[in-house]
Every structure is written in C-alpha cells, then in structure tokens.
Amino acid sequence: MLPIVTYLVLCLFCVVRAGVLPVEKCKLTDPACMVPAFQKAVPLFMAGLPDLDVDVMDVMKMDDVKFDLSGLQFSLSEAHLKGLKTSVIDNVKWSEKKKKFEVDFHVNTSIKGHYTAGGRILILPITGDGQITLKLKNVAVKFIVDYDLEKNDDGDEIIVPKKLDFQFEVKDGAHFTMTNLFNGNKELSDTMHTFLNENWKQIAGEFGRPIMGSAANTLFKNVVNFFKKSPIKDIVAA
C-alpha cells in the first residue's frame, strides 16, 4: 500500500517558467541544468499555483481508492499524503524525437486516512474498518510521460500530455498502523501488525500500485491543466 507519491512531473516545466518560480530556465535536453532547477523549485511548487490551475501537493488530498487484488479487498478514503515537498530529484531525461520525458526522484512520505479491509493479505486473513497511518521511507519513483505538440488559441505551441506510466520501489521501509483490526481484538491485531511490518517490502510491491495510481492520476490532471496555460516559449530556454 504505497502512496503515491507522484507530483514531480509538474515541476518539469513549472521550474523553468520565469516569473512563477525564481529558478533558472533550462533547455529540455540539459539534465545538468534541469535537476538543480527542479530541486530548488520543489518546496515552492508544493504550495500550489492557482493561476495555472495547479493544486497544492503537500499536503495532498487523495482520491478514494478501492481494489480487489490477490485475495485482498481494500478501500481507502478521506486520505491525505504528506511529505512531497521533501522530494529529492535524481534525474531528468527528455527525448524530443520520441516525445517522451522521464523524471526520477525519491522521497520519505506518509498517508493517513480511513480504510476497510477483508480477505487475505499474502498468507493471513484480515478484516478491519478504521484509521490507517502508513509511513514510507525512501520511495524511489520513475515517471514516464508521452506527449504531443499542439497550438493553442493564440497560435503558440504547447505540450499536451497523453499518457502517464510509472515505476516505484519502497527501498528502506514501510510501517503500518491500523485501528480496529478484527473488531478490536488486540491479540489478532498485534499479530497482523507484526506480519505487515516484517513483510513490508512484499506488501508494498504487491498492493501499492492502486494507491500509487490514484496519486498519479491527480498529478496527471494537474499536468494537463498546467500545460494548457504554458506555451513552450515561456517555459524553456531558447
């Protein structure tokens, strides 16, 4: 169960827009310029850019998630994701020929919300309906975006994101805290918490993608909104 941590594609162009964030303009194919520019922009960008229809991303209000996967029925609602402003950008790779770009970053983050769970998680039965706190340490994320080029109403060229894909790995730990497991049975709850926190890597890998995808969809919506108001000439170096 992994949050999505996933906003940084927005920064790919926000950081180079003069007058919006006080950072250096870069050429798209110059990672030596782009990476430090993104890093400087992260805490500023996380405050949101309402004039460009970019939402606040830290703290992020997550869309509800519901899935039935590998025998586990799980839902997450009223959830908030925290920590994205501390993300560390590792690499930016851009291909104008393929119309594709990639952003690699890592982050420590946490989610709090309401959960329901039933069925089995790996080898153990589970049932619960309560609050969940999930803390993730060193989540490595790769965002991959395919795009087209179009003209806006003023005749300026803009980037139109068409497809988002992502890869992720929780590298250094996940810690689960869930209230009201097994109708409040402390012995069963303690056993489940021990199991979850000892097997965090397998659980995050197997069940994390639906939650990651929810955050990624929020990100992608904001990416599209941003580009509608951001001609290429305004956001990249000549």
C-alpha positions, 0 to 999 in steps of 0.5 A: 500500500504505497502512496503515491507519491507522484507530483514531480512531473509538474515541476518539469516545466513549472521550474523553468517558467520565469516569473512563477518560480525564481529558478533558472530556465533550462533547455529540455535536453540539459539534465545538468541544468534541469535537476538543480532547477527542479530541486530548488523549485520543489518546496515552492511548487508544493504550495500550489499555483492557482493561476495555472490551475495547479493544486497544492501537493503537500499536503495532498488530498487523495482520491478514494481508492478501492481494489480487489487484488490477490485475495485482498479487498481494500478501500481507502478514503478521506486520505491525505499524503504528506511529505512531497515537498521533501522530494529529492530529484535524481534525474531528468531525461527528455527525448524530443524525437520520441516525445517522451520525458522521464523524471526520477526522484525519491522521497520519505512520505506518509498517508493517513486516512480511513480504510476497510479491509477483508480477505487475505493479505499474502498468507493471513486473513484480515478484516478491519474498518478504521484509521490507517497511518502508513509511513514510507521511507525512501520511495524511489519513483520513475515517471514516464510521460508521452506527449504531443505538440499542439497550438493553442488559441493564440497560435503558440505551441504547447505540450499536451500530455497523453499518457502517464506510466510509472515505476516505484520501489519502497527501498528502506521501509514501510510501517503500518498502523491500523485501528480496529483490526478484527473488531478490536481484538488486540491479540489478532491485531498485534499479530497482523501488525507484526506480519505487515511490518516484517513483510513490508517490502512484499506488501508494498510491491504487491498492493501499492500500485492502486494507491500509487495510481490514484496519486498519479492520476491527480498529478496527471490532471494537474499536468494537463491543466498546467500545460494548457496555460504554458506555451513552450516559449515561456517555459524553456530556454531558447 
